[in-house]
Amino acid sequence: MDTTLRDGEQTSGVSFSASEKLTMAKLLLEELRVDRIEIASARVSEGEFQSVKNILEWASERGFEERVEVLTFVDGGLSLEWMQKSGAKVQNLLTKGSLNHLTHQLKKKPEEHFKEIAEVIEQAGAMGITTNVYLEDWSNGMRNSPDYVFNFLDFLATQPLKRVLLPDTLGVLTPNETGNFISQIVKRYPEIHFDFHGHNDYDLSVANVMEAVKAGCHGLHLTVNGMGERAGNAPLASVVAVLNDFLPEFRINVQESSLFKVSKLVSAFTGFVIPANKPIVGDNVFTQTAGIHADGDNKKNLYFNDLLPERFGRKRKYALGKTSGKANIQKNLQELGLTLNDEEIKKVTARIIELGDKKERVTKDDLPYIISDVLDSEGYQQKVFVKSYVLTHAKGLKPSTTVCVEFEGESIEENAQGDGQFDAFMNALRKVYRSKKKSLPNLVDYAVRIPPGSNSDALCETVITWQDGDKEFATRGLDSDQTVSAIKATEKMLNII
Ligand SMILES: CC(=O)SCCNC(=O)CCNC(=O)[C@H](O)C(C)(C)COP(=O)(O)OP(=O)(O)OC[C@H]1O[C@@H](n2cnc3c(N)ncnc32)[C@H](O)[C@@H]1OP(=O)(O)O
């Protein structure tokens, strides 16, 4: 059962609109094919009421209404009235699964609580509403008031209900305890369908879910991206992968290939960012970064595990940066359909490592620009060096530049102002050349771009077209800073003329 739309929405700062809930409900049931969804708590708001109504209208057209659930309260039938008006057919009745909560929150005795629950269940039956019962704080109940929990379950075993829902409300269970508690319960009540509802406060929710299944739980409550109150709920994608790979004897209907798409959509709807290292759905989890890993994959996919990205509608990537070796570059070149010889690959690798050292992030889309820049620099012998420069830009003052150029073994320093930093740089450079009775080509075009689609902050390419007498030619510079990339393109020009 996916509870992204109810418990997932209890993530701090998250709220779905009615139309987002409807879109999600359709996607979860029809495309991802979870068996059931819990979409709201009853009585919360007018907006929630409308949203439940919309989903139920759609679900009943498809005969899905028994797969759509609403959390309700022991409130003398107020939640049930709300549900009936909305068209909802399955209530997940929130009751107290620990004596501590019952005594201190509801301030009631067990018999009183059971009696009220029996009344709600009976009323629901008369309204044609199916009841499941949540034992809130059940995990602490098992630890601290097991007699209460078993008395409660004895009572529930006499009731006309469909399922009993066992939440580790505060995410306090260990895998051992989960297995132990659930197997005791499943053995004692073999006829009841139990769901386990895990929370992730100790980052143990997936391990706990695994033990719950092994111990005989029949259903699980999960959320997309592990959203939920505090540290969240057991994450759907991880649990699906764990069940498929480690417990294949238990059948689930969820479509692995849709997990990533749904995860992205929920993230877009909620603004809840998926951590890059979140298993299955995080941006980085199918990216090899180390050169040795890329090399092993080139040889015999040596660094693959069973979590093949294609299962989840994703692709393996090979990162480019400080820890890249030539194998990473080759993998990216293959994907771009480019071929370089060994020497060229070495040079491109060296440039990428140099960029990585500057903490710059390089993506596959940057690669053609880096290649062209590195290979472009090969055709000439550098004899003019722009050794140092200062560029200033201040409000109310003209930009100015001081530049020092090593020219035929001699260092010459000049400064000048201009309309912009690069213009000032060119003016200072002209002064250097005039002092040697030489002139510079005219600048006829200046184009700046970042590699399209790269989403990286690493690189900016400047291509400058020059006119030297009849001759027109272009040079290119690549750097993370726009002006510096233009200066690099200019330095190339100085070595060509
Ligand atoms: C498993 C879980 O995650 S539980 C989460 C359940 N969902 C939610 O709480 C989200 C939606 N909740 C809400 O919108 C509101 O809390 C409402 C509408 C349910 C109630 O709102 P309010 O009347 O303003 O009360 P408040 O928010 O302070 O809730 C506390 C009341 O609920 C009572 N309560 C707690 N658990 C239950 C329960 N299982 N059944 C009935 N009442 C309960 C408390 O005893 C308290 O009642 P009191 O004011 O008479 O002492």
Ligand as a Chemical Component Dictionary entry (heavy atoms), coordinates in Angstrom:
data_LIG
# 
_chem_comp.id                   LIG 
_chem_comp.type                 NON-POLYMER 
_chem_comp.pdbx_formal_charge   0 
_chem_comp.three_letter_code    LIG 
# 
loop_
_chem_comp_atom.comp_id 
_chem_comp_atom.atom_id 
_chem_comp_atom.alt_atom_id 
_chem_comp_atom.type_symbol 
_chem_comp_atom.charge 
_chem_comp_atom.model_Cartn_x 
_chem_comp_atom.model_Cartn_y 
_chem_comp_atom.model_Cartn_z 
_chem_comp_atom.pdbx_ordinal 
LIG C1  C1  C 0 -0.399  7.272  11.973 1  
LIG C2  C2  C 0 -0.299  8.732  11.926 2  
LIG O1  O1  O 0 0.532   9.250  11.259 3  
LIG S1  S1  S 0 -1.389  9.639  12.782 4  
LIG C3  C3  C 0 -1.704  11.013 11.829 5  
LIG C4  C4  C 0 -3.136  11.224 11.701 6  
LIG N1  N1  N 0 -3.376  12.346 10.847 7  
LIG C5  C5  C 0 -3.328  13.601 11.298 8  
LIG O2  O2  O 0 -3.209  13.926 12.464 9  
LIG C6  C6  C 0 -3.377  14.645 10.267 10 
LIG C7  C7  C 0 -4.665  15.319 10.224 11 
LIG N2  N2  N 0 -5.110  15.814 11.515 12 
LIG C8  C8  C 0 -5.907  16.904 11.615 13 
LIG O3  O3  O 0 -6.223  17.563 10.640 14 
LIG C9  C9  C 0 -6.391  17.272 12.967 15 
LIG O4  O4  O 0 -5.440  16.847 13.930 16 
LIG C10 C10 C 0 -7.793  16.636 13.271 17 
LIG C11 C11 C 0 -8.818  17.234 12.314 18 
LIG C12 C12 C 0 -7.798  15.135 13.125 19 
LIG C13 C13 C 0 -8.193  16.948 14.703 20 
LIG O5  O5  O 0 -8.004  18.304 14.881 21 
LIG P1  P1  P 0 -8.297  19.065 16.290 22 
LIG O6  O6  O 0 -9.668  18.743 16.716 23 
LIG O7  O7  O 0 -7.938  20.476 16.049 24 
LIG O8  O8  O 0 -7.339  18.418 17.380 25 
LIG P2  P2  P 0 -5.794  18.191 17.400 26 
LIG O9  O9  O 0 -5.166  18.376 16.066 27 
LIG O10 O10 O 0 -5.181  18.934 18.506 28 
LIG O11 O11 O 0 -5.798  16.626 17.650 29 
LIG C14 C14 C 0 -5.762  16.085 18.931 30 
LIG C15 C15 C 0 -7.069  15.445 19.345 31 
LIG O12 O12 O 0 -7.220  14.205 18.664 32 
LIG C16 C16 C 0 -7.379  13.164 19.640 33 
LIG N3  N3  N 0 -6.924  11.922 19.114 34 
LIG C17 C17 C 0 -5.684  11.433 19.035 35 
LIG N4  N4  N 0 -5.708  10.219 18.463 36 
LIG C18 C18 C 0 -7.000  9.956  18.155 37 
LIG C19 C19 C 0 -7.641  8.857  17.565 38 
LIG N5  N5  N 0 -6.969  7.805  17.134 39 
LIG N6  N6  N 0 -8.978  8.926  17.398 40 
LIG C20 C20 C 0 -9.666  10.003 17.827 41 
LIG N7  N7  N 0 -9.098  11.072 18.385 42 
LIG C21 C21 C 0 -7.785  11.039 18.557 43 
LIG C22 C22 C 0 -6.569  13.696 20.825 44 
LIG O13 O13 O 0 -6.897  13.024 22.007 45 
LIG C23 C23 C 0 -6.990  15.146 20.831 46 
LIG O14 O14 O 0 -8.260  15.253 21.366 47 
LIG P3  P3  P 0 -8.594  16.337 22.544 48 
LIG O15 O15 O 0 -8.392  17.676 21.884 49 
LIG O16 O16 O 0 -10.008 16.039 22.866 50 
LIG O17 O17 O 0 -7.638  16.079 23.664 51 
# 
loop_
_chem_comp_bond.comp_id 
_chem_comp_bond.atom_id_1 
_chem_comp_bond.atom_id_2 
_chem_comp_bond.value_order 
_chem_comp_bond.pdbx_ordinal 
LIG C1  C2  SING 1  
LIG C2  O1  DOUB 2  
LIG C2  S1  SING 3  
LIG S1  C3  SING 4  
LIG C3  C4  SING 5  
LIG C4  N1  SING 6  
LIG N1  C5  SING 7  
LIG C5  O2  DOUB 8  
LIG C5  C6  SING 9  
LIG C6  C7  SING 10 
LIG C7  N2  SING 11 
LIG N2  C8  SING 12 
LIG C8  O3  DOUB 13 
LIG C8  C9  SING 14 
LIG C9  O4  SING 15 
LIG C9  C10 SING 16 
LIG C10 C11 SING 17 
LIG C10 C12 SING 18 
LIG C10 C13 SING 19 
LIG C13 O5  SING 20 
LIG O5  P1  SING 21 
LIG P1  O6  DOUB 22 
LIG P1  O7  SING 23 
LIG P1  O8  SING 24 
LIG O8  P2  SING 25 
LIG P2  O9  DOUB 26 
LIG P2  O10 SING 27 
LIG P2  O11 SING 28 
LIG O11 C14 SING 29 
LIG C14 C15 SING 30 
LIG C15 O12 SING 31 
LIG C15 C23 SING 32 
LIG O12 C16 SING 33 
LIG C16 N3  SING 34 
LIG C16 C22 SING 35 
LIG N3  C17 SING 36 
LIG N3  C21 SING 37 
LIG C17 N4  DOUB 38 
LIG N4  C18 SING 39 
LIG C18 C19 SING 40 
LIG C18 C21 DOUB 41 
LIG C19 N5  SING 42 
LIG C19 N6  DOUB 43 
LIG N6  C20 SING 44 
LIG C20 N7  DOUB 45 
LIG N7  C21 SING 46 
LIG C22 O13 SING 47 
LIG C22 C23 SING 48 
LIG C23 O14 SING 49 
LIG O14 P3  SING 50 
LIG P3  O15 DOUB 51 
LIG P3  O16 SING 52 
LIG P3  O17 SING 53 
# 
